[in-house]
Amino acid sequence: MTGVFRLITRPVASYRRRDRILAGQAAVILLGQLGAWLIVFYVGYALLIWPVTGGIGTAFTSAAVRRLQPPGERDRAAELPGRLAIVGT
């Protein structure tokens, strides 16, 4: 990420302008890190429920539905933690 910001600021001659551009670097890094963590969490959860869903595609779909679903609604993905407990015993 630092390399991208250096590439952007390389043609800028003014120190003030360069400083204003680089001031946003920390926020971009934090947002990128948050996005990476969310992706890793999503993939990890999908891999966790893969054995009880029957297929990798179904696991990723169920993981997405489970995360985006309003609280209180039940569907097939809501039953997965119970299925995991049964399989684990």
Legacy VTK file of the C-alpha trace (Angstrom):
# vtk DataFile Version 3.0
C-alpha trace
ASCII
DATASET POLYDATA
POINTS 89 float
0.000 0.000 0.000
2.871 2.328 0.765
4.225 1.779 -2.730
0.919 2.867 -4.263
0.916 6.091 -2.271
4.561 6.758 -3.195
3.697 6.215 -6.847
0.794 8.670 -6.551
2.870 11.336 -4.796
6.018 10.976 -6.920
4.978 13.573 -9.539
3.728 16.035 -6.868
6.314 18.769 -6.258
4.589 20.677 -3.472
5.279 19.394 0.038
1.850 20.544 1.265
0.025 18.748 -1.545
2.074 15.581 -0.981
1.360 15.716 2.756
-2.382 16.053 2.123
-2.326 12.985 -0.120
-0.277 10.935 2.336
-2.548 11.918 5.238
-5.181 9.499 3.932
-2.761 6.591 3.805
-3.475 5.401 7.355
-7.234 5.372 6.798
-6.865 3.432 3.544
-4.609 0.877 5.241
-7.082 0.403 8.119
-10.044 -0.008 5.768
-8.062 -2.455 3.642
-7.121 -4.436 6.722
-10.754 -4.540 7.878
-11.814 -5.748 4.435
-9.154 -8.468 4.467
-10.272 -9.637 7.921
-13.902 -9.811 6.798
-12.953 -11.866 3.746
-10.846 -14.257 5.838
-13.705 -14.592 8.351
-16.187 -15.346 5.562
-13.948 -17.958 3.938
-13.154 -19.549 7.306
-16.815 -19.798 8.269
-17.689 -21.294 4.870
-14.925 -23.881 5.236
-16.159 -24.677 8.740
-19.712 -25.466 7.577
-18.636 -27.172 4.332
-18.870 -30.763 5.719
-22.518 -30.371 6.769
-23.782 -28.520 3.692
-22.878 -31.093 1.071
-20.852 -28.864 -1.221
-18.425 -25.981 -1.220
-20.792 -23.764 -3.212
-23.604 -24.358 -0.761
-21.240 -23.632 2.128
-20.257 -20.244 0.709
-23.880 -19.393 -0.066
-24.991 -20.420 3.425
-22.166 -18.424 5.025
-23.196 -15.317 3.089
-26.886 -15.763 3.896
-26.084 -16.311 7.577
-24.057 -13.089 7.800
-26.455 -10.878 5.813
-29.680 -12.164 7.320
-31.636 -9.994 9.791
-31.756 -11.419 13.339
-34.704 -13.668 14.099
-35.224 -15.090 10.617
-34.732 -18.822 10.261
-33.613 -20.698 7.210
-31.369 -23.616 6.404
-28.241 -21.683 7.352
-29.642 -20.944 10.814
-29.811 -24.672 11.545
-26.142 -25.289 10.745
-24.683 -24.740 14.245
-27.030 -27.451 15.568
-26.034 -29.768 12.753
-22.381 -29.153 13.558
-23.001 -30.119 17.190
-24.706 -33.350 16.123
-21.910 -34.255 13.703
-19.253 -33.516 16.347
-20.694 -35.930 18.907
LINES 1 90
89 0 1 2 3 4 5 6 7 8 9 10 11 12 13 14 15 16 17 18 19 20 21 22 23 24 25 26 27 28 29 30 31 32 33 34 35 36 37 38 39 40 41 42 43 44 45 46 47 48 49 50 51 52 53 54 55 56 57 58 59 60 61 62 63 64 65 66 67 68 69 70 71 72 73 74 75 76 77 78 79 80 81 82 83 84 85 86 87 88
